[in-house]
Amino acid sequence: MKVLGIAGSPRRGGNTNLLLAEVMKGAVSRGAEVKTIILNDLKITPCQHCDACLEAGKCKIEDDMQMVYRELEEADRIVLASPIQFMGVTAQMKAMIDRCQALWAKKYVLNMPPLGNKRERKGLFISVGGRKITNLFEPALVTVKTLFRILDIAYAGELLFSGVDEKGAIAKHPDALRQAYLAGQKLTEENRE
Ligand SMILES: Cc1cc2nc3c(=O)[nH]c(=O)nc-3n(C[C@H](O)[C@H](O)[C@H](O)COP(=O)(O)O)c2cc1C
């Protein structure tokens, strides 16, 4: 089983990065093959709404998103990790998500499977926010669940931590990293049903 982690934070060693790394360790402990993509290291142009994908079923912009499309096709499990920025996912994550408009077109305009084959996929969402307010994660959850639904990725759950702001502070949380490790194990175990 292949597990793809997609990190949306610009902070290396930041809170969502630490959680994502634990999820991946948990998946490895169950024999999964893992790969993590750091969006901040990539060049992903925001969607230009050129509508070329409506005919081609793929995006014509030749940048690092082409690699991300290939990795999504290869993955059995997808873990999206993004901190909350201005109540949503980061710009890095949103640019990647918007470029999945090409996969929306493939599915809804051309009636083809968005990720190209009939593999059963599941997706997990990881997020952290600095504040402690009601509905902190709601807008991001709507965005991420919409992406998963459009890509035919079954929603496998989420790990959400509010009130965590300083870089690396999640490591001081009593059991967040442990929860992440166990979530990584569970994400892969479910495939054996
Ligand atoms: C541009 C920016 C916007 C932010 N907006 C929010 C916000 O709307 N709500 C919130 O609770 N925290 C907000 N934060 C704080 C981050 O969510 C918090 O520091 C988080 O721990 C960062 O996770 P990371 O280390 O994985 O990047 C913001 C941080 C930045 C840099």
The ligand as an SDF file (V2000), in Angstrom:
LIG
                    3D

 31 33  0  0  0  0  0  0  0  0999 V2000
   -0.5260   33.7870    7.6720 C   0  0  0  0  0  0  0  0  0  0  0  0
   -1.0040   33.0790    8.9060 C   0  0  0  0  0  0  0  0  0  0  0  0
   -2.3470   33.0510    9.1710 C   0  0  0  0  0  0  0  0  0  0  0  0
   -2.8320   32.3780   10.3010 C   0  0  0  0  0  0  0  0  0  0  0  0
   -4.1790   32.3370   10.5150 N   0  0  0  0  0  0  0  0  0  0  0  0
   -4.6600   31.6680   11.5860 C   0  0  0  0  0  0  0  0  0  0  0  0
   -6.0760   31.5980   11.8120 C   0  0  0  0  0  0  0  0  0  0  0  0
   -6.8930   32.1160   11.0520 O   0  0  0  0  0  0  0  0  0  0  0  0
   -6.5100   30.9310   12.9060 N   0  0  0  0  0  0  0  0  0  0  0  0
   -5.6440   30.3310   13.7760 C   0  0  0  0  0  0  0  0  0  0  0  0
   -6.0950   29.7270   14.7530 O   0  0  0  0  0  0  0  0  0  0  0  0
   -4.2930   30.3550   13.5790 N   0  0  0  0  0  0  0  0  0  0  0  0
   -3.7800   31.0130   12.5040 C   0  0  0  0  0  0  0  0  0  0  0  0
   -2.4280   31.0430   12.2820 N   0  0  0  0  0  0  0  0  0  0  0  0
   -1.5310   30.3190   13.2080 C   0  0  0  0  0  0  0  0  0  0  0  0
   -1.1370   28.9210   12.7090 C   0  0  0  0  0  0  0  0  0  0  0  0
   -2.2730   28.1420   12.3990 O   0  0  0  0  0  0  0  0  0  0  0  0
   -0.3420   28.2010   13.8190 C   0  0  0  0  0  0  0  0  0  0  0  0
    0.8280   28.9330   14.1100 O   0  0  0  0  0  0  0  0  0  0  0  0
    0.0100   26.7720   13.4750 C   0  0  0  0  0  0  0  0  0  0  0  0
    0.5480   26.1360   14.6340 O   0  0  0  0  0  0  0  0  0  0  0  0
    1.0410   26.6730   12.3570 C   0  0  0  0  0  0  0  0  0  0  0  0
    1.2600   25.3250   12.0200 O   0  0  0  0  0  0  0  0  0  0  0  0
    2.6040   24.8460   11.2720 P   0  0  0  0  0  0  0  0  0  0  0  0
    3.7180   24.9110   12.3010 O   0  0  0  0  0  0  0  0  0  0  0  0
    2.2960   23.4660   10.8450 O   0  0  0  0  0  0  0  0  0  0  0  0
    2.8220   25.7630   10.1320 O   0  0  0  0  0  0  0  0  0  0  0  0
   -1.9200   31.7300   11.1870 C   0  0  0  0  0  0  0  0  0  0  0  0
   -0.5360   31.7810   10.8920 C   0  0  0  0  0  0  0  0  0  0  0  0
   -0.0750   32.4500    9.7790 C   0  0  0  0  0  0  0  0  0  0  0  0
    1.3850   32.4930    9.5070 C   0  0  0  0  0  0  0  0  0  0  0  0
  1  2  1  0
  2  3  1  0
  2 30  2  0
  3  4  2  0
  4  5  1  0
  4 28  1  0
  5  6  2  0
  6  7  1  0
  6 13  1  0
  7  8  2  0
  7  9  1  0
  9 10  1  0
 10 11  2  0
 10 12  1  0
 12 13  2  0
 13 14  1  0
 14 15  1  0
 14 28  1  0
 15 16  1  0
 16 17  1  0
 16 18  1  0
 18 19  1  0
 18 20  1  0
 20 21  1  0
 20 22  1  0
 22 23  1  0
 23 24  1  0
 24 25  2  0
 24 26  1  0
 24 27  1  0
 28 29  2  0
 29 30  1  0
 30 31  1  0
M  END
$$$$
